[in-house]
Amino acid sequence: MSTLPDSGYPANGLNRTRAQVYADITDSVGGGNKPDVQAVVDRAWECAVRDFNTVPWKFTRTVDDIVIDSTMAASAAPPTVADTGSGVGFVLESGKTIRYWVEERIKSGARVLQRNDAQPAGGQPQMATLTGTGAAVKPVVTRPAQRNPDATHWALFATASSGVLASTDAAFPHGYEVGETAIANTTIEDTRTGINPGMPPNSAIYQPGEYDLASPFRSPVRAHALDASGQTRYILQWVPWREWSQKRPWQITTGSNPLWYTARNWYRTGKVTFDPRPGLATTFPIIRLTYNTYIITPEGAEARLDVPQEIDQAIYDATSVAVRRNILGRDSVGADELREQQERYYELEIQWRDFPDY
């Protein structure tokens, strides 16, 4: 068995484009202009990529800094609420209250990068209170003056007024996201319905301990808590997602440093969760996550796999074998070629497979 050299990755400019893969393999089986053959190649290539994603690879390591203690200025004034909405509205019984507060955010696409605190340091939460009279209301909340010039969006949070958690949900920070809008917009309507509305459907809780990742999450490597100067202060313990609900129930807190973390893939963007739930005034403001993502199947005919060249070649070879066996018959690929392909895969795994060091 040969020893593979260090390829000096990344060298993805040398990899085949998606169009070249299709052209080379369809031509090899005499079906360059046949849509049914092209469809077989398409499926086989994506299947080969998925097969390689069954293990973590060194070249898919991603380092992602999660800001849990925002440097954004905290809210300095409460929002205001008025019964001026256009929706169905809801009934708030006499004596019942709903409290509203806002959160400014910096977003990149759908990902929230930073958020500010609704509670100034050492002060009271900046909230508006709606008190029920038994009449129907259509609350519209107007945010206070923008505090952070780099904020791109703001979100409205509200407490619930019904359900088994009514007694605990009535106070900050126990609330749920009612809506989000671009920072240029100044109002959000609370569109909940019914009597003494509870949590909005599929809503996020305030300070959930859950954060978006830059990439789809495959497997953990490590997680470090950093101080304000970027120095590592301690290592967080990894808990697999399937064990999280049994071992690490979220703790209600607004200022603890997280000790445990878990993560899961959420289609294109992963999610990481910390426990205890960090507030926006923690001692160590950044969690530096290192994790493996997936080999992403590129979109577009001219896109290339972002992998070392020898991995790209191995995926191409696996695709070619699968197509030839599908189109020309199983006997078109001999036992020696299959054995050599498997041996090359083992060599690649020795060189490139990654292992967690959390």
VMD Tcl script that draws the C-alpha trace (Angstrom):
set ca {
  {0.00 0.00 0.00}
  {1.50 3.34 -1.04}
  {1.87 6.38 1.22}
  {0.02 9.42 -0.05}
  {1.95 12.70 -0.10}
  {0.73 15.86 1.57}
  {-1.20 17.63 -1.16}
  {-0.79 21.12 0.25}
  {-4.56 21.52 0.49}
  {-6.42 23.62 -0.47}
  {-5.91 23.05 -4.16}
  {-9.55 23.07 -5.21}
  {-8.77 25.11 -8.32}
  {-7.37 21.87 -9.79}
  {-10.53 19.88 -9.14}
  {-12.99 19.04 -11.87}
  {-16.05 21.21 -12.29}
  {-19.41 19.56 -11.97}
  {-19.83 19.83 -15.76}
  {-16.46 18.12 -16.36}
  {-17.40 15.23 -14.09}
  {-20.62 14.67 -15.99}
  {-19.02 15.02 -19.40}
  {-16.11 12.66 -18.69}
  {-18.20 9.90 -17.16}
  {-21.12 10.05 -19.59}
  {-18.66 9.90 -22.50}
  {-16.96 6.87 -20.95}
  {-20.20 4.88 -21.21}
  {-21.26 6.26 -24.59}
  {-24.08 8.41 -23.28}
  {-22.77 11.95 -23.52}
  {-25.97 13.30 -25.09}
  {-28.45 11.04 -23.35}
  {-30.44 12.68 -20.52}
  {-31.09 9.34 -18.80}
  {-27.36 8.62 -18.58}
  {-26.67 12.14 -17.35}
  {-29.28 11.59 -14.61}
  {-27.51 8.38 -13.53}
  {-24.19 10.26 -13.31}
  {-25.82 13.05 -11.31}
  {-27.24 10.61 -8.76}
  {-24.02 8.59 -8.54}
  {-21.85 11.67 -7.98}
  {-24.05 13.00 -5.18}
  {-24.20 9.52 -3.66}
  {-20.38 9.35 -3.70}
  {-20.19 12.68 -1.87}
  {-22.67 11.41 0.73}
  {-20.56 8.27 1.20}
  {-17.51 10.40 1.96}
  {-19.58 12.38 4.45}
  {-20.03 9.31 6.61}
  {-16.74 10.21 8.36}
  {-15.36 13.58 9.50}
  {-12.39 14.94 7.53}
  {-9.59 17.29 8.56}
  {-10.29 19.56 5.62}
  {-13.86 20.13 6.78}
  {-12.78 21.64 10.12}
  {-14.43 24.99 10.79}
  {-13.57 27.51 13.50}
  {-16.54 29.63 14.53}
  {-16.54 32.36 17.19}
  {-19.94 32.63 18.90}
  {-20.46 35.97 20.64}
  {-22.56 35.30 23.74}
  {-21.82 38.53 25.63}
  {-22.67 41.27 23.20}
  {-20.62 44.43 22.96}
  {-23.72 46.17 21.61}
  {-25.15 48.96 23.77}
  {-28.00 47.83 26.01}
  {-31.47 49.30 25.72}
  {-31.71 52.71 27.35}
  {-35.47 53.27 27.06}
  {-38.56 51.06 26.97}
  {-40.72 50.50 23.90}
  {-44.26 51.85 23.75}
  {-47.44 49.89 23.07}
  {-50.70 51.10 21.52}
  {-53.99 49.46 20.53}
  {-53.67 50.35 16.84}
  {-53.15 47.05 15.05}
  {-54.87 45.73 11.95}
  {-55.01 42.05 12.82}
  {-57.58 39.93 14.63}
  {-56.32 40.88 18.07}
  {-56.82 39.07 21.37}
  {-58.69 39.48 24.63}
  {-56.68 40.30 27.72}
  {-58.75 39.80 30.87}
  {-58.93 42.42 33.56}
  {-55.84 42.35 35.77}
  {-53.81 40.28 33.31}
  {-50.62 41.84 31.95}
  {-48.26 41.34 29.05}
  {-44.79 42.86 29.13}
  {-42.85 43.77 25.98}
  {-39.16 44.45 25.38}
  {-36.96 44.71 22.30}
  {-33.61 43.37 21.19}
  {-31.39 44.98 18.55}
  {-29.50 42.54 16.34}
  {-26.72 42.31 13.81}
  {-27.52 39.68 11.20}
  {-25.75 38.17 8.22}
  {-28.43 36.59 6.08}
  {-30.56 34.56 8.47}
  {-27.80 34.24 11.06}
  {-27.83 36.42 14.19}
  {-24.25 37.47 14.90}
  {-24.81 39.76 17.89}
  {-27.71 41.00 19.99}
  {-28.04 43.61 22.68}
  {-29.43 43.38 26.19}
  {-32.83 44.75 27.17}
  {-31.47 45.38 30.64}
  {-28.79 48.05 31.28}
  {-25.97 47.00 33.56}
  {-27.30 47.09 37.11}
  {-30.63 48.52 35.97}
  {-34.20 47.41 35.44}
  {-35.35 45.80 32.18}
  {-36.63 48.32 29.66}
  {-40.20 47.07 29.19}
  {-43.65 48.26 28.23}
  {-46.66 46.82 30.07}
  {-50.08 46.13 28.59}
  {-52.79 45.73 31.26}
  {-55.99 43.94 30.37}
  {-59.52 45.27 30.77}
  {-61.42 42.33 29.28}
  {-61.70 44.08 25.93}
  {-60.13 42.97 22.63}
  {-56.79 44.63 21.84}
  {-54.54 44.76 18.79}
  {-51.17 45.72 20.29}
  {-48.59 47.49 18.15}
  {-45.20 48.02 19.79}
  {-42.92 50.86 18.75}
  {-39.24 50.44 19.46}
  {-37.29 53.15 21.26}
  {-34.61 55.15 19.49}
  {-31.97 52.95 17.89}
  {-29.01 52.41 20.20}
  {-26.54 50.62 17.95}
  {-25.71 52.16 14.57}
  {-24.57 48.80 13.20}
  {-27.82 46.99 14.11}
  {-29.56 45.51 11.07}
  {-32.74 44.19 12.72}
  {-34.71 44.29 15.93}
  {-36.95 41.70 17.57}
  {-39.95 42.06 19.85}
  {-40.32 39.80 22.89}
  {-43.38 39.39 25.08}
  {-44.48 37.42 28.12}
  {-47.32 34.91 28.03}
  {-50.56 35.36 29.96}
  {-52.01 31.85 29.90}
  {-51.01 28.24 30.33}
  {-49.35 26.25 33.07}
  {-46.32 28.55 33.13}
  {-48.34 31.74 33.49}
  {-46.99 32.54 36.94}
  {-43.35 32.27 35.83}
  {-43.78 33.68 32.33}
  {-45.01 37.03 33.59}
  {-41.57 38.54 34.24}
  {-38.40 39.35 32.33}
  {-36.47 37.41 31.03}
  {-39.13 34.72 30.55}
  {-40.56 35.74 27.20}
  {-40.98 34.71 23.60}
  {-40.18 36.28 20.27}
  {-43.29 37.86 18.78}
  {-41.69 39.22 15.63}
  {-38.59 40.54 13.93}
  {-38.11 43.28 11.35}
  {-35.40 45.39 9.73}
  {-34.08 48.14 11.98}
  {-35.52 50.80 9.65}
  {-39.02 49.69 10.60}
  {-40.18 51.10 13.92}
  {-43.21 48.93 14.79}
  {-44.15 45.28 15.20}
  {-47.71 44.06 15.83}
  {-48.39 41.32 18.37}
  {-50.55 39.06 16.22}
  {-51.40 36.45 18.84}
  {-55.10 35.58 19.13}
  {-57.52 34.12 21.66}
  {-57.94 34.99 25.34}
  {-54.90 35.76 27.47}
  {-52.51 34.58 24.74}
  {-49.64 32.29 25.59}
  {-46.46 31.50 23.73}
  {-46.61 32.25 19.97}
  {-46.46 29.08 17.84}
  {-42.89 27.93 17.04}
  {-41.44 30.97 18.77}
  {-37.95 31.41 20.19}
  {-37.52 32.07 23.89}
  {-35.52 35.07 25.06}
  {-31.86 34.28 25.74}
  {-32.37 30.68 24.63}
  {-28.77 29.54 24.84}
  {-29.06 28.52 21.19}
  {-27.02 30.19 18.46}
  {-26.63 29.86 14.70}
  {-23.42 28.40 13.29}
  {-21.65 29.50 10.14}
  {-21.86 26.02 8.58}
  {-23.84 22.80 8.82}
  {-22.70 20.89 11.89}
  {-21.41 17.36 11.51}
  {-19.29 16.52 14.57}
  {-17.54 18.32 17.45}
  {-13.83 18.93 17.78}
  {-13.58 21.31 20.76}
  {-15.06 24.42 22.38}
  {-13.09 27.06 24.30}
  {-14.36 30.01 26.32}
  {-12.37 33.16 25.53}
  {-11.95 36.31 27.55}
  {-12.27 39.81 26.09}
  {-8.64 39.74 24.90}
  {-9.15 36.48 23.02}
  {-7.29 34.25 25.49}
  {-8.61 30.77 26.27}
  {-9.94 30.49 29.82}
  {-11.56 27.06 29.97}
  {-12.86 24.18 27.84}
  {-16.55 23.31 27.57}
  {-17.70 19.72 27.80}
  {-19.47 18.21 24.81}
  {-22.81 16.40 25.30}
  {-24.31 14.57 22.28}
  {-27.62 16.00 21.10}
  {-29.48 12.73 21.67}
  {-28.50 12.86 25.37}
  {-29.02 16.59 25.90}
  {-32.64 16.55 27.06}
  {-31.89 13.82 29.60}
  {-28.65 15.19 31.06}
  {-28.68 18.93 30.49}
  {-32.07 20.60 30.95}
  {-31.75 24.33 30.26}
  {-31.17 26.31 33.39}
  {-32.86 29.70 33.67}
  {-30.15 32.29 34.14}
  {-29.11 35.67 32.79}
  {-25.43 35.74 33.61}
  {-23.83 32.29 33.96}
  {-20.84 31.07 32.01}
  {-21.80 27.98 30.00}
  {-20.12 24.71 30.93}
  {-21.65 22.25 28.45}
  {-22.58 22.44 24.80}
  {-24.31 20.42 22.16}
  {-25.04 21.03 18.50}
  {-27.08 19.76 15.62}
  {-27.41 20.36 11.91}
  {-30.28 22.55 10.79}
  {-30.19 21.95 7.02}
  {-27.66 24.49 5.66}
  {-26.85 26.13 9.00}
  {-26.09 24.33 12.24}
  {-27.27 25.22 15.74}
  {-25.24 25.16 18.94}
  {-26.79 25.16 22.43}
  {-25.11 26.05 25.71}
  {-25.93 25.22 29.30}
  {-26.30 26.97 31.67}
  {-28.05 29.35 29.33}
  {-25.75 32.36 28.99}
  {-27.16 35.80 29.44}
  {-25.75 38.91 27.86}
  {-23.45 39.78 30.78}
  {-21.13 36.79 31.10}
  {-17.50 36.89 32.24}
  {-16.12 35.35 29.06}
  {-17.88 36.79 26.02}
  {-16.85 34.42 23.22}
  {-17.11 30.67 22.70}
  {-14.70 29.48 20.03}
  {-16.10 26.34 18.46}
  {-14.11 24.01 16.27}
  {-16.20 21.44 14.48}
  {-16.46 19.40 11.31}
  {-18.92 20.38 8.67}
  {-19.83 18.37 5.57}
  {-18.43 18.19 2.07}
  {-21.01 20.39 0.39}
  {-22.32 19.35 -3.01}
  {-21.77 22.48 -5.12}
  {-24.48 24.15 -7.15}
  {-23.93 25.15 -10.78}
  {-22.11 23.49 -13.68}
  {-18.81 25.33 -13.05}
  {-18.68 24.70 -9.30}
  {-16.02 22.41 -7.85}
  {-15.84 20.34 -4.68}
  {-13.87 22.21 -2.01}
  {-11.71 19.22 -1.07}
  {-8.10 18.09 -1.57}
  {-7.39 16.93 -5.09}
  {-6.95 13.27 -4.15}
  {-10.33 13.29 -2.40}
  {-11.90 14.82 -5.49}
  {-10.33 12.07 -7.59}
  {-11.59 9.37 -5.24}
  {-15.14 10.74 -5.43}
  {-14.83 10.85 -9.22}
  {-13.60 7.23 -9.32}
  {-16.44 6.06 -7.08}
  {-18.92 7.82 -9.36}
  {-17.37 6.25 -12.46}
  {-17.55 2.75 -10.99}
  {-21.18 3.18 -9.96}
  {-22.20 4.51 -13.39}
  {-20.38 1.81 -15.34}
  {-21.94 -0.93 -13.23}
  {-25.37 0.67 -13.66}
  {-25.15 1.31 -17.43}
  {-22.81 -1.41 -18.69}
  {-23.51 -4.11 -16.13}
  {-21.87 -5.28 -12.92}
  {-19.24 -7.30 -14.80}
  {-17.89 -4.12 -16.43}
  {-15.94 -3.41 -13.24}
  {-13.58 -6.15 -12.17}
  {-12.80 -7.34 -8.66}
  {-9.25 -5.97 -8.88}
  {-10.50 -2.44 -9.63}
  {-12.99 -2.59 -6.76}
  {-10.27 -3.79 -4.38}
  {-7.86 -1.05 -5.50}
  {-10.59 1.55 -5.03}
  {-11.21 0.35 -1.47}
  {-7.48 0.37 -0.67}
  {-7.16 3.94 -1.95}
  {-10.07 4.96 0.25}
  {-8.34 3.44 3.31}
  {-5.17 5.38 2.44}
  {-7.16 8.60 2.20}
  {-8.84 7.92 5.52}
  {-5.47 7.37 7.21}
  {-4.23 10.69 5.85}
  {-7.32 12.87 6.14}
  {-9.73 11.48 8.72}
  {-10.26 13.81 11.67}
  {-10.85 12.94 15.31}
  {-12.38 15.07 18.11}
  {-10.08 16.48 20.74}
  {-12.64 18.10 23.02}
}
mol new
graphics top color blue
foreach p $ca { graphics top sphere $p radius 0.5 }
foreach p [lrange $ca 0 end-1] q [lrange $ca 1 end] { graphics top cylinder $p $q radius 0.2 }
display resetview
